[in-house]
Amino acid sequence: MRENMRKSVITVLPLIGIIVLATTPSFSRQTNAYKPDGWQGLTLDQSTPEDAIRTLGRPISDKIDRLRIHIVDKWITPKHEQKIFRILTFKNVGDAKQAKVAFLDNKLVRILIDYKEKQFPAEDLKEVFGLDFVLIEGAIPSSSTPSMYEGQKESCVREVYPAAYFTLGVTPRSLIFAFVGRGGIKGAFEQANNLKTKKPGSLLHLDVISRTLVKEEPNNGMHPKPRHRASDRP
């Protein structure tokens, strides 16, 4: 009798483990790969191309090019438009469909990640990075600076979200912004018609940029808190 029970327990325990693994979102197993100034063990301003290859494997592309930066491009020095960055491209690393890591003077200055739809829920951003993010509709005000957004968070709990939007977090060492939305024709339709949804959506792209690439900010004392409405477009 006891022998039969022991065999039953031995049989059932592995099945329970399989069920738990099958029902756990794949993203949750990757959260320890993220930090405010790095990803997958790579760190902004420290890691080298050799570190990236050793950590992420063989890249599918290795070239010298410029950085194509959106939304926060007005904060970045004109240097990012020069073809002076070594950019390594990797496929299927962790939960990333594709990742591009860029280096200047042999140091990591940018991490750009693409995701499959619904792979990275936007509501997980704060927990993953330990950082508050603010939702950006439209363009960032031309008079704004990164320091104005550092430590900022949403002033209230949102009941609806745009179908597509950017969300931004700023740390002393990095700018972290993500594009949230839906891919394909349906996503394009939702964006074109400015549709709303009750769910925060999921990331399609995540960009982590070193603040060594940011323009020097004017030292004019306290900055006013930025507004985050589409009507703030310059």
N, C-alpha and C positions, 0 to 999 in steps of 0.2 A: 504493500500500500504506500509506504513512505517512498519507496523507490520510484513508483509511478508518479507521485506528486513531484518528486525532485526532477524527473525527466520532463514533466509538464512545464515546470518553472523555467528550466533551461531552454525549452522550445519557445515559450511565450516571450521571455525577455528580449531576445533579438528581434522578434516581430514588433514589440513595442518601440524599440529603438528605430526600426525602419519607418514605422508610422510617424514618429516624432520628426525624423529627418525629412520625410516627404511633405509634412504639413508646415515645416518651418520655411518662411520665405528665404530664397537664396540671398537676398540683399542683406538680411540680418547677420549672415555669416561673414559679411565683408566690411561691416562698420569699423572694425579696428584697423582697416587699411587707410582710413582718412584722418587727417589732422589739419588744423587751420593753415599750416605752412608746408603741407606735404601730402604725399599719397604713396601707398605701397612701399613704405620705408625710404622713399626719396624725400629730401628736404630742400625747400627753396633756399637759394644763395649758398648752398653747401654741396649738394650732390653734383657729380660730374657725369658726362655721357657714359663713361665706363661703368659708373655705379648703376646707371639706368639699364644698361645692357646686361650687367651681371644680375640685376634684380628682376627685370621684366622679360629677359630672353632676347632673342634675335629680332631686331626691328624689320618691318616690311619696307621701310623707307628711311633713308638717312641723307638729308640734303641741307644746303644753306639757303635760307629764305628770309623774308620779312614776316612780321607777326600781323595777322589780321584780327584786330580787336574791335569789338562792337560795344555799344552802350557806354562803356567807361573810357573809350578811346580819347576823349578830350582831357582826361586826367593823365594820360601817358605821354612821355617825351616823344618828340618826332623821331627819335632813334628807332622806334618800333617799325617804322616804314622802310627802314634800310635792310638790304639783304645781307645781314651780318649774324644771323642767328642759326645755330645748328639745331635742326628739328628732327627728332626721331619719332617714327610712327609705329605703334604696336597694335595688334589685333587681339581681341578676346583675352584681356588681362583682368582677372577678378570678375567684377560685375560690369566691366566696361566693354562695350562693343568695339570701340576704338579709342586709343589714347595717343595724344601728341605731347611730347615733352620738349621744351625749347631751352637752349643754353646760350649764354652770352659770356665771353671770356671764360669758357669752360665751367660755368656755374649755372645751375637750374634756375630759370626765371619765370617759367610758365608751364602749367599743366592743363591741358584741354582734353576733356573726356566726353565721348558720345555714348548714349545709352539706348537700349531697346525700350520701346514704349512700355510703361508701367514697371520698369525695372527698379527705379529709384523714386519712391513717393516723396513729393515735396514736403509733406508734413514731417518727414524724418530728418530734414536738414539740421534743425537746431540740436537734436540729440546726437547726430553723427559728428558734428563739428564742435559742439559745446559752445555755440555762438548764436546770437539773435540775428535774424534776417529781416529786411524790410522789402515789401512788394513794390516794384517799380512799374508803373504804366506809362508808356510813351518814353520820352527821353529824360535823362537826368538834366536838371537845370544847368545852363552853361556857366553860371556863377558858383556852382557847388564845388566842394573839394572832398577828398576821401575822409578827412578828419571830421567833417560834418556828419558823416554816417557811422563813424566808429562808435560802437556801443549803443547804437540806435536799435529800436525794435518797434513792432506794430503798436500803435496807441490803443487799439481795441481789437476784440475778437471779430474776425470777418465772418459774415453769414454767406457771402457769395464771393466768387473769384472770377476774374476774366478767364476766358477759355485759353488765352495765351498771355504770358507775362514774364518779366524778369524779377528775380529776387536777389538781394545784395546783402553781403556781410563784409565788414571791414575790420581788420586786426592791425596791430602795429607793424606787422611784417607782410601782410597780404591783402589783396582784394579777392573776394570770392563771390562770383555771381553765376546764376544759373538761368537757363531758359526753360520755362515750364509750359507744356502744351501737349498737343497731339500731332502725330505725324500724318503724312498722306493727304489725300484730297479732303477728307473730313476735317482735318486740322486746319487746312488752308481756308475752308469755308467758314469755320468757327472764328478764325482770326479776322477774316474779311468783314464779317457781320458783327464783330465785337460782342459775341455771345458770352453769357455768364453761366457759371456752374456753382453748385453748392460744395463741390469737392476741390481741394487745393491742387489736384492734378499730379503729374509726375514729370521728372526732369528728362529733357532730351539732350541737353548739353550742360556741362559744368566747367567753369573756367577759374583757375587759381593763379593769380599773377603776383609776382614779387613787387613790393613797394619800392624796390630800387629802381624800377622803371617809371615811377610816378614823378611828375613834375614837382619842383619845389613849391611848397605852399606859402602864400603870404602870411607873415606873422602879424596878424591884426587883432589879436585878443580872442575873445569868445566868439564862436561861430553860432549863428542862429540854426535851429533845427530845420532840416530840409522838409519840404512837403513832398508827398508821394502820389500826386494826382496827375492824370493825363493832361490836365489844363496847364501844368507847369512846363510844358514844352517851350524851349526857347524860341 
